[in-house]
Amino acid sequence: MQARPPLRTVPDFPRPGIQFIDITPWLADGPSYQAAIAELAAFARDLGVEAVAGPEARGFLVGAPIAVELGVGFVPVRKPGRLPFQSIRQDYELEYGSAALELHVDAIRPGQRVLVVDDLLATGGTVLAAMELIRRVGGVPAGLGFLVELGFLGGRQRLGDIPLRTLVQIAE
């Protein structure tokens, strides 16, 4: 990315003390959004991914257009109770609480290489849960992509040596 894309910080959302990084101004800027998707798709293409997975809901905004760009399927990783077919569940911790994600049992073929994407990497809890679900159904997390990384929360260090691309790093 050439210049830093438009972001906004929203204080005390979703809870007091949280400084929420809002990507919606970035999404509203067509050329910046398009460039971000193209850059993450190029990263994924180099990894030979066969599917893209994104956690609900902002991961859908990043993952679905990358999947279209690559010509591969998109796999939604959803909040509990939102998938209509048999699914598996993974609980995890967030920087401000706990949550869970679910994945259809047949969403990913055994051995399928999957790029996991989300809008933001914070502590890494959400992406770790998504990767665990992918592994549990036989998939292979091949890479991770994010629009924004909050480096001061240490999420990258929790993810091991899997290839990772973030477009904007916020150090503090």
C-alpha positions in Angstrom: 0.0 0.0 0.0 1.3 3.4 -0.9 -0.2 5.8 1.6 -1.8 4.8 4.9 -5.4 4.1 4.2 -8.1 6.0 6.1 -8.8 4.5 9.5 -10.7 5.9 12.5 -10.3 5.2 16.2 -13.5 5.0 18.3 -12.9 5.3 22.0 -14.7 3.0 24.5 -16.1 0.6 21.9 -17.3 -2.1 22.4 -16.4 -1.6 26.1 -14.9 1.2 28.2 -11.1 1.4 27.8 -11.1 -0.2 24.3 -9.8 2.0 21.4 -11.6 0.4 18.5 -9.9 0.7 15.1 -12.7 1.2 12.6 -11.9 0.1 9.0 -15.2 1.3 7.5 -13.5 4.5 6.1 -11.0 2.3 4.3 -13.8 0.1 2.9 -15.6 3.3 1.7 -12.5 4.4 -0.3 -12.9 2.3 -3.4 -9.3 2.6 -4.7 -7.8 1.9 -1.2 -10.1 -1.1 -0.6 -9.4 -2.5 -4.1 -5.6 -2.1 -3.6 -5.8 -3.9 -0.2 -7.7 -6.8 -1.7 -5.2 -7.0 -4.6 -2.2 -7.0 -2.3 -3.6 -9.7 0.0 -4.7 -11.8 -3.0 -1.2 -11.6 -4.5 0.2 -12.8 -1.1 -2.3 -15.7 -1.1 -1.6 -16.6 -4.8 2.1 -17.0 -3.9 1.1 -19.5 -1.1 -1.0 -21.6 -3.4 -4.2 -21.3 -1.4 -7.2 -23.2 -2.5 -9.8 -21.5 -0.2 -10.2 -18.4 1.9 -11.7 -18.4 5.3 -12.9 -15.3 7.3 -14.4 -15.0 10.7 -17.7 -13.2 11.1 -18.3 -10.5 10.3 -15.5 -8.2 9.2 -13.5 -11.2 8.0 -16.2 -11.6 5.4 -15.5 -8.1 4.1 -11.9 -9.0 3.5 -12.1 -12.7 2.7 -14.9 -12.8 0.2 -13.3 -10.4 -2.3 -10.0 -12.1 -2.0 -11.6 -15.4 -2.8 -13.3 -13.9 -5.9 -9.9 -12.4 -7.0 -8.3 -15.8 -6.7 -11.1 -17.8 -8.2 -11.4 -20.0 -5.1 -14.2 -20.6 -2.5 -14.9 -18.6 0.5 -15.5 -20.3 3.9 -17.4 -18.4 6.5 -16.4 -18.9 10.1 -19.4 -17.9 12.0 -20.6 -17.0 15.5 -22.4 -19.9 17.3 -25.9 -20.9 16.0 -25.6 -19.1 12.6 -24.6 -22.0 10.4 -27.5 -24.2 9.1 -25.6 -27.5 8.7 -23.6 -29.7 11.1 -20.7 -27.7 12.5 -17.9 -27.8 15.0 -17.2 -25.1 17.7 -14.1 -23.5 19.1 -14.1 -21.2 22.2 -11.5 -18.6 22.5 -10.4 -15.5 24.5 -10.5 -11.9 23.1 -8.7 -8.9 24.5 -12.0 -7.9 26.1 -13.8 -11.1 26.9 -14.5 -14.6 25.4 -16.2 -15.8 22.3 -16.7 -18.8 20.1 -16.7 -19.6 16.4 -18.2 -22.4 14.3 -17.4 -24.0 11.0 -19.4 -26.5 8.8 -17.9 -29.9 9.1 -17.7 -30.2 5.3 -16.5 -26.6 4.6 -12.9 -27.6 3.8 -11.5 -30.7 2.1 -8.8 -32.7 3.9 -5.4 -31.3 2.9 -7.0 -28.1 1.4 -4.7 -25.1 1.7 -6.6 -22.2 3.3 -5.8 -18.5 3.7 -7.3 -17.1 6.9 -8.1 -13.4 6.8 -9.6 -10.8 9.1 -9.8 -7.1 9.3 -7.5 -6.8 12.3 -4.9 -8.8 14.2 -5.0 -7.9 17.9 -4.2 -10.7 20.4 -4.6 -13.4 17.8 -7.4 -15.2 19.6 -9.9 -15.1 16.8 -7.5 -16.3 14.1 -6.1 -19.1 16.4 -9.7 -20.3 16.8 -10.3 -20.2 13.1 -7.1 -22.1 12.4 -8.0 -24.7 15.0 -11.4 -25.3 13.3 -9.7 -25.6 9.9 -7.2 -28.2 11.2 -10.0 -30.1 13.0 -11.8 -30.7 9.6 -8.5 -31.6 7.9 -7.6 -28.3 6.3 -4.1 -26.7 6.3 -3.8 -23.1 7.3 -1.4 -21.9 4.6 -1.3 -18.2 5.5 -2.8 -15.3 7.4 -3.8 -11.9 6.1 -5.0 -8.8 7.9 -5.7 -5.2 7.0 -4.4 -3.9 10.3 -2.2 -5.2 13.0 -2.1 -3.9 16.6 1.5 -4.8 17.2 1.5 -3.8 20.9 -1.0 -6.6 21.7 1.5 -9.3 20.6 -0.9 -11.4 18.4 1.7 -12.1 15.8 4.0 -13.8 18.4 1.1 -16.3 19.3 0.7 -17.4 15.6 3.9 -19.3 15.1 5.8 -19.4 11.8 2.8 -19.4 9.4 3.2 -16.9 6.6 1.5 -13.6 7.6 0.8 -10.3 5.8 -0.6 -7.2 7.4 -1.0 -4.0 5.4 -1.0 -1.4 8.3 0.9 -1.9 11.6 0.0 0.2 14.6 2.8 0.0 17.1 1.1 1.6 20.1 
